[in-house]
């Protein structure tokens, strides 16, 4: 009974609101983007939203928020976001450009799975976790810049980079060059990548 009551309390404290073409779950001072309902080619996920007289920081993108969007080509992720949920951009076949906000710490499982036209990505310095198959099947992903020094084999899921462009160029922090070379190959980066 106690477990049931705590679950009920948590769900009762969050509410769903719509702001423009976005749906958010809001609680206390934070908002989670749960769904994009628009049809724009270019989307900027806001840093904050205002509901009535209250401002909420947009801190995460939920699982499946943009899944299989057939129009989206460019997305900018706001600077307050710390987490990109599982399958958030799964199968967005026209997505070519993603700018990840500097405060992201986690990129979820299959977050960019089969974003077949994605060309380049910069993984910011605070990222410590990349989920399984996060960039799996991004066959045009030719340029990856990794700014973080926090990645380990336990914090990067299997096949995270499997199926990216075979001759991709990957830039990593100098002090992590040898460690990341081994790590990335074990997570799906091909031997022709440099």
C-alpha positions as CSV (number, residue, x, y, z in Angstrom):
1,X,0.0,0.0,0.0
2,X,2.8,2.4,0.8
3,X,4.4,1.9,-2.6
4,X,1.1,2.5,-4.3
5,X,0.6,5.7,-2.4
6,X,4.0,7.1,-3.3
7,X,3.5,6.3,-7.0
8,X,0.1,8.0,-6.9
9,X,1.7,11.1,-5.2
10,X,4.4,11.4,-7.8
11,X,2.0,11.2,-10.7
12,X,-0.4,13.6,-9.1
13,X,2.3,16.3,-8.6
14,X,3.2,16.4,-12.4
15,X,0.8,17.9,-14.9
16,X,0.9,18.0,-18.7
17,X,0.9,21.4,-20.4
18,X,1.1,22.5,-24.0
19,X,3.4,25.4,-25.0
20,X,3.4,26.1,-28.8
21,X,4.1,22.8,-30.6
22,X,5.5,21.1,-27.5
23,X,3.8,19.1,-24.7
24,X,5.6,19.1,-21.3
25,X,5.2,17.4,-18.0
26,X,5.8,20.0,-15.4
27,X,6.5,19.6,-11.7
28,X,7.9,22.1,-9.1
29,X,10.3,24.2,-11.2
30,X,11.3,21.7,-14.0
31,X,9.7,20.7,-17.3
32,X,10.2,17.5,-19.3
33,X,9.5,17.7,-23.1
34,X,7.3,14.7,-23.7
35,X,6.1,15.3,-27.3
36,X,6.6,17.5,-30.3
37,X,3.3,18.0,-32.2
38,X,4.5,20.4,-34.9
39,X,5.7,19.9,-38.4
40,X,8.6,22.4,-38.7
41,X,11.8,21.4,-40.3
42,X,13.9,23.3,-37.8
43,X,13.1,23.1,-34.0
44,X,14.8,24.9,-31.1
45,X,13.9,23.3,-27.8
46,X,13.4,26.1,-25.3
47,X,15.4,26.7,-22.2
48,X,12.3,27.6,-20.2
49,X,8.5,27.7,-20.7
50,X,6.0,29.9,-18.9
51,X,2.7,28.5,-17.8
52,X,0.4,31.2,-16.4
53,X,2.7,33.2,-14.1
54,X,5.2,30.4,-13.4
55,X,8.5,29.7,-15.3
56,X,9.8,26.2,-15.7
57,X,13.3,25.2,-16.7
58,X,13.2,22.6,-19.5
59,X,15.6,20.0,-18.1
60,X,15.0,16.8,-20.1
61,X,13.6,15.3,-23.3
62,X,11.5,12.3,-22.6
63,X,11.5,8.9,-24.3
64,X,10.1,8.9,-27.8
65,X,9.5,12.7,-27.9
66,X,10.3,13.1,-31.6
67,X,10.3,9.5,-32.6
68,X,9.9,8.9,-36.3
69,X,9.4,12.6,-37.1
70,X,9.4,12.6,-40.9
71,X,10.0,16.3,-41.5
72,X,12.6,17.4,-38.9
73,X,16.0,18.3,-40.3
74,X,17.6,20.5,-37.6
75,X,17.2,20.6,-33.9
76,X,18.9,22.7,-31.2
77,X,18.7,21.3,-27.7
78,X,18.3,24.0,-25.0
79,X,21.1,24.8,-22.5
80,X,19.1,23.7,-19.4
81,X,18.6,20.1,-20.7
82,X,20.6,17.5,-18.9
83,X,19.1,14.3,-20.3
84,X,18.0,13.1,-23.7
85,X,15.7,10.2,-23.3
86,X,15.7,6.7,-24.9
87,X,14.5,6.8,-28.5
88,X,14.0,10.6,-28.3
89,X,14.9,11.1,-32.0
90,X,14.6,7.4,-33.0
91,X,14.2,7.0,-36.8
92,X,14.1,10.8,-37.7
93,X,15.2,9.9,-41.2
94,X,15.6,13.5,-42.4
95,X,17.5,14.9,-39.4
96,X,20.8,16.2,-40.5
97,X,21.9,18.6,-37.8
98,X,21.7,18.4,-34.0
99,X,23.2,20.9,-31.6
100,X,23.3,19.4,-28.1
101,X,23.2,21.8,-25.2
102,X,26.3,22.1,-23.0
103,X,24.6,20.8,-19.9
104,X,23.6,17.4,-21.2
105,X,25.0,14.6,-19.1
106,X,23.1,11.6,-20.5
107,X,22.2,10.5,-24.1
108,X,19.7,7.7,-23.8
109,X,19.5,4.3,-25.4
110,X,18.7,4.5,-29.1
111,X,18.4,8.3,-28.8
112,X,19.4,8.9,-32.4
113,X,18.9,5.4,-33.7
114,X,18.8,5.3,-37.5
115,X,18.9,9.0,-38.0
116,X,20.3,8.1,-41.4
117,X,21.1,11.6,-42.6
118,X,22.7,12.9,-39.5
119,X,26.1,14.2,-40.6
120,X,27.9,15.4,-37.5
121,X,27.6,15.6,-33.8
122,X,29.4,17.2,-30.9
123,X,29.2,15.4,-27.6
124,X,29.5,18.1,-24.9
125,X,32.0,18.1,-22.0
126,X,29.4,17.1,-19.3
127,X,28.2,13.9,-21.0
128,X,29.0,10.9,-18.8
129,X,26.6,8.3,-20.2
130,X,25.7,7.3,-23.8
131,X,23.1,4.5,-24.0
132,X,23.1,1.3,-26.1
133,X,22.7,1.9,-29.8
134,X,22.5,5.7,-29.3
135,X,23.8,6.5,-32.8
136,X,23.3,3.1,-34.3
137,X,22.7,3.1,-38.1
138,X,23.5,6.8,-38.5
139,X,25.2,5.9,-41.8
140,X,26.1,9.4,-42.8
141,X,27.6,10.4,-39.5
142,X,31.0,11.5,-40.7
143,X,32.2,13.8,-38.0
144,X,32.0,13.3,-34.2
145,X,33.6,15.7,-31.8
146,X,33.8,14.3,-28.2
147,X,34.5,17.0,-25.6
148,X,33.8,15.0,-22.5
149,X,36.6,13.1,-20.6
150,X,34.0,11.2,-18.5
151,X,33.2,8.2,-20.8
152,X,34.1,4.7,-19.8
153,X,33.3,1.3,-21.2
154,X,30.6,0.9,-18.5
155,X,29.0,4.2,-19.3
156,X,28.8,3.8,-23.1
157,X,26.3,1.1,-24.2
158,X,26.9,-1.6,-26.6
159,X,26.8,-0.7,-30.3
160,X,26.4,3.0,-29.4
161,X,28.3,3.9,-32.7
162,X,27.6,0.8,-34.8
163,X,26.7,1.5,-38.4
164,X,28.0,5.1,-38.6
165,X,30.0,6.2,-41.7
166,X,32.9,3.8,-42.1
167,X,35.6,6.5,-42.5
168,X,34.2,8.9,-39.9
169,X,36.5,11.5,-38.4
170,X,36.4,11.5,-34.6
171,X,38.0,14.2,-32.5
172,X,38.6,13.5,-28.8
173,X,40.4,15.2,-25.9
174,X,44.1,14.7,-26.4
175,X,44.6,13.1,-23.0
176,X,42.0,10.5,-23.8
177,X,43.2,9.6,-27.4
178,X,44.4,6.0,-26.7
179,X,41.6,5.2,-24.2
180,X,38.8,6.5,-26.4
181,X,40.2,4.8,-29.6
182,X,39.8,1.4,-27.9
183,X,36.5,2.4,-26.3
184,X,34.9,3.6,-29.5
185,X,36.0,0.6,-31.5
186,X,34.5,-1.7,-28.8
187,X,31.2,0.3,-29.2
188,X,30.9,-0.1,-32.9
189,X,33.2,2.4,-34.6
190,X,34.9,0.7,-37.6
191,X,38.6,0.3,-38.1
192,X,38.7,2.8,-41.0
193,X,37.6,5.7,-38.8
194,X,40.2,8.2,-37.8
